[in-house]
Amino acid sequence: MKKYSLFLLSVVLAFAGGLPGFAKKKKTPVLPEVKLKVELDRKVLPAGKTERVVLKISLEPDQVVRDEANRAPVNLALVLDRSGSMSGEKIEQAKEAAIQAIRRLGATDRISIVAYSNHAETIVPAQSAKNTEKLVDLVRQLQASGKTALFAGVNQGAAELRKNLEGEYFNRIILLSDGLANHGPSSTEDLVRLGRALVKEDISVSTVGLGTGYNEDLMAGLAKEGQGNLYFAETSKELPGIFDAEIGDALNVVARHATLRIELEDGVRPIRLIGRQGAILENHVEIEINQLYGGQEKFALLEVEVTAGKAKEKKNLARIVAKFKAAENGLVISRKTTVSCAFSEREKEVTASINEKVVVAYVDNEVAQAKDAAIALADEGRHEDAVKKLKKLCSTIDSRNVTWGSSSVNAKNRQFLSELEELKNDNGLTNKKRKAWRSSNYQIQSQQKAIPYLSK
């Protein structure tokens, strides 16, 4: 009997990892393969004069098939508007979008659902997403009525996420609203501050504006500070596709808290960042990118001034260091690279070195920034000034494209000009156009993955 008891004890210890010969195999973490790449708009510069160059610094995670066993689990809060304006098809499509999101999650993921009208109510407290049908039944019971306590909804969603912040989760709020925040804190500044505070807790916020009645500045500001995505859904039929894309991103996070440090060599001076925010210091630039998704490139554009070089001379421009944390285990990974240019007196060599991908990214971001500035002018009633500003940029792009010779830039500029004529004919931005511009500008600057059928 004593021998039998010892045998049982050894079996128990073996399964618990207590005996060396029977130690439990640990799951091998899947480390992200992320390439650090630096490109110039021109690899060869005209000799004998000071030039401006655009650096495109990219982080390119490989696309890998990630099942529930080898990805970071998700801690998700769906924050749904159920105010009176959401009645009818809107609330029904919102429920279908939420149900679709629930069905894509796994047992290791956490889900909470908050609905808000006059106040915020937790419909599903934070829990495992394994009880799918129970969660679906609760969502189907949602009805629309009341006002829009948007701030309270986001706050309540964050409170549910906080229950699991200690785990190795990717924490995200997906906020849906079709109207103006009109109950409780409601200004853009209020929500921007909230988004900024949540990021410090490692909670990101993506926002979905439905129809033409919501405040796009508030939703864009919250998404920007919350370091999430931003969508404009013209109709409720677009909601399932948007939620599906958001869940796809959440399930495909390969790295977090990425930083880029660009150390400039002597004779290279930083001018400005285009599109992204960052810190420009005396001889180096620092940029943060909160999340990296498998198969999605994230990049920063930096314009620098390079002192004159001699023909056939080569010059080192910068050293770049990237650091990020693997989503599965928080392991810090770093990448390093350098970038240089050459000089030539031959115009053909300079022209042949032009990188069209960098040029197109530069133009897209310049246009997005100009559109944001035009929105601000239009808001002040200065529609003619807005049109003039954008036309000036069109002319600048046209003149620069004589050197670039890019058919893509030419096509983009023609489309841009047609939008300007529409703006001029409408005597200002329509509500719909303003929302479309806000969302597309944000998506370009953050390299948000496009949803094909939502392209405006």
C-alpha positions as CSV (number, residue, x, y, z in Angstrom):
1,M,0.0,0.0,0.0
2,K,2.9,2.3,0.9
3,K,4.6,1.6,-2.5
4,Y,1.3,2.3,-4.3
5,S,0.8,5.7,-2.5
6,L,4.4,6.7,-3.5
7,F,3.7,5.8,-7.1
8,L,0.6,8.0,-7.1
9,L,2.5,10.8,-5.6
10,S,5.2,10.6,-8.2
11,V,2.6,10.7,-11.0
12,V,1.0,13.8,-9.5
13,L,4.4,15.5,-9.2
14,A,5.3,14.6,-12.7
15,F,2.2,16.2,-14.1
16,A,2.9,19.3,-12.0
17,G,6.4,19.5,-13.4
18,G,7.9,18.3,-10.1
19,L,10.1,15.5,-11.5
20,P,12.9,16.3,-14.0
21,G,12.1,13.4,-16.3
22,F,8.4,14.4,-16.6
23,A,8.7,18.2,-16.6
24,K,5.8,19.9,-18.4
25,K,6.8,21.4,-21.8
26,K,6.5,25.1,-21.8
27,K,4.9,26.8,-24.8
28,T,7.6,28.3,-27.0
29,P,6.7,31.9,-27.5
30,V,6.2,33.1,-31.1
31,L,8.5,36.1,-31.4
32,P,7.5,38.6,-34.0
33,E,9.6,39.0,-37.1
34,V,9.7,42.7,-37.6
35,K,11.9,44.3,-40.3
36,L,13.3,47.8,-39.8
37,K,13.6,49.5,-43.1
38,V,14.7,53.0,-44.1
39,E,14.2,54.5,-47.6
40,L,14.9,58.0,-49.1
41,D,12.8,59.8,-51.6
42,R,16.1,60.1,-53.6
43,K,19.2,57.9,-52.9
44,V,21.3,60.3,-55.1
45,L,21.3,64.0,-54.5
46,P,22.5,66.8,-56.8
47,A,26.2,67.6,-55.9
48,G,27.3,71.0,-54.8
49,K,24.2,72.3,-53.0
50,T,22.2,71.9,-49.8
51,E,19.2,69.6,-50.3
52,R,16.1,68.5,-48.4
53,V,15.5,64.7,-48.2
54,V,12.6,62.7,-46.9
55,L,13.4,59.6,-44.9
56,K,10.7,56.9,-44.6
57,I,11.4,54.7,-41.5
58,S,9.3,51.6,-41.6
59,L,8.5,48.7,-39.2
60,E,7.2,45.8,-41.2
61,P,5.9,42.8,-39.2
62,D,5.5,39.5,-41.2
63,Q,2.0,38.2,-41.8
64,V,1.7,35.0,-39.9
65,V,-1.2,32.7,-39.1
66,R,-1.9,33.2,-35.4
67,D,-4.4,31.0,-33.6
68,E,-5.6,31.4,-30.0
69,A,-2.6,29.3,-28.7
70,N,0.1,31.5,-30.1
71,R,-1.3,35.1,-29.9
72,A,-1.7,37.5,-27.0
73,P,-5.2,37.3,-25.5
74,V,-7.6,40.2,-26.0
75,N,-9.3,42.2,-23.2
76,L,-12.0,44.0,-25.2
77,A,-14.8,46.4,-24.2
78,L,-17.5,47.1,-26.7
79,V,-19.1,50.5,-25.8
80,L,-22.3,50.9,-27.7
81,D,-24.5,53.9,-28.2
82,R,-28.2,53.0,-27.6
83,S,-29.6,56.5,-27.4
84,G,-32.9,57.4,-29.0
85,S,-31.3,58.3,-32.3
86,M,-30.0,54.7,-32.7
87,S,-33.5,53.3,-33.0
88,G,-34.5,51.1,-35.9
89,E,-32.0,49.6,-38.3
90,K,-29.0,51.4,-36.5
91,I,-29.4,49.5,-33.3
92,E,-30.1,46.2,-35.1
93,Q,-26.9,46.5,-37.2
94,A,-24.9,47.6,-34.1
95,K,-26.1,44.5,-32.3
96,E,-25.2,42.3,-35.3
97,A,-21.7,43.9,-35.4
98,A,-21.2,43.2,-31.7
99,I,-22.4,39.6,-32.1
100,Q,-20.0,39.1,-34.9
101,A,-17.2,40.5,-32.8
102,I,-18.1,38.1,-29.9
103,R,-18.1,35.1,-32.2
104,R,-14.5,35.8,-33.3
105,L,-13.1,35.7,-29.8
106,G,-11.7,32.7,-28.0
107,A,-11.9,31.2,-24.5
108,T,-8.7,33.0,-23.3
109,D,-10.0,36.4,-24.4
110,R,-12.0,38.7,-22.1
111,I,-15.1,40.6,-23.2
112,S,-17.2,43.2,-21.6
113,I,-20.1,45.2,-23.2
114,V,-21.3,48.6,-22.0
115,A,-24.3,50.4,-23.5
116,Y,-25.0,54.1,-22.9
117,S,-27.9,56.5,-23.2
118,N,-28.8,58.8,-20.3
119,H,-26.2,56.8,-18.3
120,A,-23.8,54.0,-18.9
121,E,-24.8,50.4,-18.1
122,T,-22.7,47.3,-18.0
123,I,-24.6,44.7,-20.1
124,V,-21.8,42.1,-19.9
125,P,-19.3,42.4,-17.0
126,A,-15.7,41.5,-18.0
127,Q,-15.6,37.7,-18.4
128,S,-14.2,34.9,-20.7
129,A,-15.6,35.0,-24.2
130,K,-16.3,31.3,-24.2
131,N,-20.0,31.6,-23.3
132,T,-20.8,32.8,-26.7
133,E,-24.5,32.2,-26.9
134,K,-25.2,33.6,-23.5
135,L,-23.4,36.8,-24.5
136,V,-25.3,36.9,-27.8
137,D,-28.6,36.7,-26.0
138,L,-27.7,39.7,-23.8
139,V,-26.7,41.8,-26.8
140,R,-30.0,41.0,-28.6
141,Q,-32.0,42.5,-25.8
142,L,-30.6,46.0,-26.3
143,Q,-33.1,48.7,-27.0
144,A,-32.6,52.3,-28.1
145,S,-33.9,55.3,-26.0
146,G,-32.6,58.4,-24.2
147,K,-29.7,60.8,-24.5
148,T,-26.0,60.3,-25.3
149,A,-23.7,60.0,-22.2
150,L,-20.7,59.2,-24.3
151,F,-18.0,60.1,-21.7
152,A,-19.7,57.8,-19.1
153,G,-19.8,55.0,-21.6
154,V,-16.1,55.1,-22.3
155,N,-15.3,55.5,-18.6
156,Q,-17.4,52.4,-17.8
157,G,-15.8,50.4,-20.6
158,A,-12.4,51.3,-19.1
159,A,-13.6,50.2,-15.6
160,E,-14.4,46.8,-17.0
161,L,-11.0,46.5,-18.7
162,R,-9.2,47.4,-15.5
163,K,-10.4,44.2,-14.0
164,N,-7.9,42.3,-16.1
165,L,-5.0,44.8,-16.6
166,E,-2.6,42.7,-14.7
167,G,-2.8,39.9,-17.3
168,E,-0.9,39.7,-20.6
169,Y,-3.8,41.1,-22.5
170,F,-4.1,43.5,-25.4
171,N,-6.6,46.1,-24.0
172,R,-8.9,47.9,-26.4
173,I,-12.2,49.8,-26.3
174,I,-14.3,50.0,-29.4
175,L,-16.7,53.0,-29.1
176,L,-19.7,53.4,-31.4
177,S,-21.7,56.6,-31.5
178,D,-24.2,58.2,-34.0
179,G,-24.8,61.5,-32.2
180,L,-23.4,64.3,-30.2
181,A,-22.4,63.7,-26.6
182,N,-25.1,65.6,-24.8
183,H,-25.2,64.2,-21.2
184,G,-22.3,64.6,-18.8
185,P,-18.8,65.7,-20.0
186,S,-19.3,66.3,-23.7
187,S,-16.5,68.5,-25.1
188,T,-13.8,67.3,-27.4
189,E,-11.2,68.4,-24.8
190,D,-12.9,66.2,-22.2
191,L,-12.7,63.1,-24.3
192,V,-9.2,63.8,-25.6
193,R,-8.0,64.0,-22.0
194,L,-9.7,60.7,-21.2
195,G,-8.1,59.0,-24.2
196,R,-4.7,60.4,-23.1
197,A,-5.2,59.0,-19.6
198,L,-6.3,55.6,-20.8
199,V,-3.2,55.1,-23.0
200,K,-1.1,55.6,-19.8
201,E,-3.0,52.5,-18.5
202,D,-2.2,50.6,-21.7
203,I,-5.8,50.9,-22.9
204,S,-6.3,51.9,-26.5
205,V,-9.5,53.3,-27.9
206,S,-10.9,52.9,-31.5
207,T,-13.9,55.0,-32.4
208,V,-16.7,54.4,-35.0
209,G,-18.9,57.4,-36.0
210,L,-22.2,56.4,-37.6
211,G,-24.2,58.7,-39.9
212,T,-23.8,62.4,-40.1
213,G,-24.9,63.4,-36.6
214,Y,-21.8,62.7,-34.5
215,N,-18.9,65.0,-33.6
216,E,-16.0,63.9,-35.8
217,D,-13.5,66.1,-34.0
218,L,-14.3,64.5,-30.7
219,M,-14.1,61.0,-32.2
220,A,-10.9,61.7,-34.1
221,G,-9.3,63.3,-31.0
222,L,-10.3,60.4,-28.8
223,A,-8.9,57.8,-31.3
224,K,-5.7,59.8,-31.8
225,E,-5.0,60.2,-28.0
226,G,-6.2,56.6,-27.4
227,Q,-3.9,55.4,-30.2
228,G,-6.6,53.4,-31.9
229,N,-8.4,53.4,-35.2
230,L,-11.0,55.8,-36.5
231,Y,-14.0,55.0,-38.8
232,F,-16.8,56.9,-40.5
233,A,-19.7,54.6,-41.3
234,E,-22.1,56.5,-43.6
235,T,-24.8,53.8,-43.0
236,S,-25.4,51.2,-40.4
237,K,-24.8,48.4,-42.9
238,E,-21.1,49.2,-42.7
239,L,-20.9,48.4,-39.0
240,P,-20.3,44.6,-39.2
241,G,-17.4,45.1,-41.6
242,I,-15.8,47.8,-39.3
243,F,-16.2,45.7,-36.2
244,D,-14.8,42.7,-38.0
245,A,-11.7,44.7,-39.1
246,E,-11.2,46.0,-35.5
247,I,-11.3,42.5,-34.1
248,G,-9.0,41.4,-36.8
249,D,-6.5,44.0,-35.7
250,A,-6.9,43.1,-32.0
251,L,-6.3,39.4,-32.7
252,N,-3.3,40.2,-34.8
253,V,-1.2,42.4,-32.5
254,V,2.4,41.1,-32.7
255,A,4.2,43.9,-30.8
256,R,3.5,46.9,-28.6
257,H,5.1,50.1,-27.4
258,A,7.4,50.5,-30.4
259,T,9.9,53.4,-30.4
260,L,12.0,54.8,-33.2
261,R,15.2,56.7,-32.4
262,I,16.7,58.4,-35.4
263,E,20.3,59.7,-34.7
264,L,21.4,62.2,-37.3
265,E,25.0,62.4,-38.5
266,D,26.9,65.7,-38.8
267,G,25.7,67.8,-41.6
268,V,22.1,66.5,-41.3
269,R,19.5,68.8,-39.7
270,P,16.0,67.7,-38.8
271,I,13.2,69.9,-40.4
272,R,9.9,68.3,-39.6
273,L,7.9,65.1,-39.2
274,I,5.2,64.6,-41.7
275,G,2.0,62.9,-40.5
276,R,3.2,61.5,-37.2
277,Q,3.9,63.2,-34.0
278,G,7.3,62.9,-32.3
279,A,10.0,64.7,-30.5
280,I,12.6,66.6,-32.7
281,L,15.7,67.3,-30.6
282,E,19.0,68.8,-31.6
283,N,20.5,65.9,-33.4
284,H,18.0,63.1,-33.0
285,V,14.3,62.4,-33.4
286,E,12.1,60.1,-31.2
287,I,8.8,58.6,-32.3
288,E,6.3,56.2,-30.6
289,I,4.0,53.7,-32.4
290,N,1.8,52.0,-29.9
291,Q,0.8,48.7,-31.7
292,L,2.2,46.7,-34.6
293,Y,-0.1,44.3,-36.4
294,G,1.0,41.3,-38.5
295,G,1.3,42.1,-42.2
296,Q,0.7,45.9,-41.7
297,E,3.5,48.4,-42.3
298,K,3.8,51.3,-39.9
299,F,6.1,54.2,-40.8
300,A,7.2,57.7,-40.0
301,L,8.3,60.4,-42.5
302,L,11.1,62.7,-41.6
303,E,12.3,65.6,-43.7
304,V,15.9,66.6,-43.1
305,E,18.3,69.1,-44.6
306,V,21.6,67.7,-46.0
307,T,24.7,69.9,-46.5
308,A,26.2,70.0,-50.0
309,G,28.3,67.0,-51.1
310,K,30.8,66.5,-53.9
311,A,30.2,64.4,-57.0
312,K,30.7,60.6,-56.3
313,E,30.8,61.3,-52.6
314,K,28.8,59.1,-50.2
315,K,27.4,60.4,-47.0
316,N,26.0,58.6,-43.9
317,L,22.8,60.4,-42.9
318,A,21.4,58.6,-39.8
319,R,21.5,55.6,-37.5
320,I,18.1,54.2,-36.5
321,V,17.3,52.1,-33.5
322,A,13.8,50.5,-33.1
323,K,12.6,48.8,-29.9
324,F,9.4,47.1,-29.2
325,K,7.8,44.5,-26.9
326,A,6.6,41.1,-28.2
327,A,2.9,40.9,-27.6
328,E,3.0,37.4,-26.2
329,N,5.5,37.7,-23.4
330,G,6.7,41.3,-23.2
331,L,10.2,40.5,-24.3
332,V,12.0,43.7,-25.5
333,I,13.4,43.3,-29.1
334,S,15.6,45.8,-30.9
335,R,16.5,46.4,-34.5
336,K,19.2,48.7,-35.9
337,T,20.1,50.1,-39.3
338,T,21.7,53.0,-41.1
339,V,21.0,55.1,-44.1
340,S,23.2,56.9,-46.5
341,C,23.1,58.9,-49.8
342,A,25.3,59.6,-52.7
343,F,25.9,62.8,-54.7
344,S,26.1,63.3,-58.5
345,E,26.4,66.1,-61.0
346,R,24.3,64.1,-63.5
347,E,20.6,64.8,-63.4
348,K,19.8,61.4,-64.8
349,E,21.4,59.6,-61.9
350,V,19.4,61.8,-59.4
351,T,16.1,61.1,-61.3
352,A,16.8,57.4,-61.6
353,S,17.3,57.1,-57.8
354,I,13.8,58.5,-57.0
355,N,11.7,56.1,-54.8
356,E,8.1,56.4,-55.9
357,K,6.7,54.6,-52.8
358,V,8.3,57.2,-50.5
359,V,7.2,60.1,-52.8
360,V,3.5,58.8,-52.8
361,A,3.6,58.4,-49.0
362,Y,5.0,61.9,-48.7
363,V,2.2,63.4,-51.0
364,D,-0.6,61.5,-49.2
365,N,0.5,62.8,-45.8
366,E,1.1,66.4,-47.1
367,V,-2.5,66.3,-48.6
368,A,-3.9,65.0,-45.3
369,Q,-2.2,67.7,-43.3
370,A,-3.4,70.4,-45.7
371,K,-7.0,69.0,-45.6
372,D,-7.0,69.2,-41.8
373,A,-5.8,72.9,-42.0
374,A,-8.5,73.6,-44.6
375,I,-11.1,72.2,-42.3
376,A,-10.0,74.6,-39.6
377,L,-10.2,77.5,-42.1
378,A,-13.7,76.4,-43.3
379,D,-14.9,76.2,-39.6
380,E,-14.0,79.9,-39.3
381,G,-16.0,80.7,-42.4
382,R,-12.9,81.3,-44.5
383,H,-13.9,78.9,-47.4
384,E,-12.0,80.9,-50.1
385,D,-8.8,80.7,-48.0
386,A,-9.3,77.0,-47.5
387,V,-9.6,76.5,-51.3
388,K,-6.6,78.7,-52.0
389,K,-4.5,76.8,-49.5
390,L,-5.3,73.4,-51.1
391,K,-4.9,74.7,-54.7
392,K,-1.4,76.0,-53.7
393,L,-0.5,72.5,-52.5
394,C,-1.8,71.1,-55.8
395,S,0.4,73.4,-57.7
396,T,3.4,72.5,-55.6
397,I,2.8,68.8,-56.0
398,D,2.5,69.3,-59.8
399,S,5.8,71.2,-60.1
400,R,7.6,68.7,-57.9
401,N,6.2,65.8,-60.0
402,V,8.0,67.2,-63.0
403,T,11.1,65.8,-61.2
404,W,9.5,62.8,-59.7
405,G,7.7,61.7,-62.9
406,S,5.2,59.6,-60.8
407,S,2.0,58.5,-62.6
408,S,0.5,57.7,-59.1
409,V,1.2,61.2,-57.9
410,N,-0.3,62.6,-61.0
411,A,-3.5,60.5,-60.6
412,K,-3.8,61.5,-56.9
413,N,-3.4,65.2,-57.7
414,R,-6.2,65.0,-60.3
415,Q,-8.5,63.4,-57.8
416,F,-7.5,66.1,-55.2
417,L,-8.3,68.9,-57.8
418,S,-11.7,67.4,-58.4
419,E,-12.4,67.4,-54.7
420,L,-11.4,71.1,-54.6
421,E,-13.9,71.9,-57.3
422,E,-16.6,70.1,-55.3
423,L,-15.6,72.1,-52.2
424,K,-15.7,75.3,-54.2
425,N,-19.1,74.5,-55.8
426,D,-20.7,73.6,-52.4
427,N,-19.4,76.9,-51.0
428,G,-17.8,75.0,-48.2
429,L,-17.5,71.6,-46.7
430,T,-20.7,69.6,-46.4
431,N,-21.2,67.7,-43.1
432,K,-20.6,64.4,-44.9
433,K,-17.5,65.6,-46.7
434,R,-16.0,67.0,-43.4
435,K,-16.5,63.6,-41.7
436,A,-15.0,61.7,-44.7
437,W,-12.0,64.0,-44.7
438,R,-11.4,63.7,-41.0
439,S,-11.5,59.9,-41.0
440,S,-9.4,59.5,-44.2
441,N,-6.8,62.0,-43.0
442,Y,-6.4,60.1,-39.7
443,Q,-6.2,56.8,-41.5
444,I,-3.5,58.0,-43.8
445,Q,-1.4,59.5,-41.0
446,S,-1.6,56.4,-38.8
447,Q,-1.4,53.9,-41.7
448,Q,-4.7,52.4,-40.7
449,K,-5.6,49.4,-42.7
450,A,-8.3,50.2,-45.2
451,I,-11.6,48.4,-45.5
452,P,-12.1,48.2,-49.3
453,Y,-15.8,48.7,-49.5
454,L,-15.6,51.7,-47.1
455,S,-13.3,53.7,-49.4
456,K,-15.1,56.9,-50.0
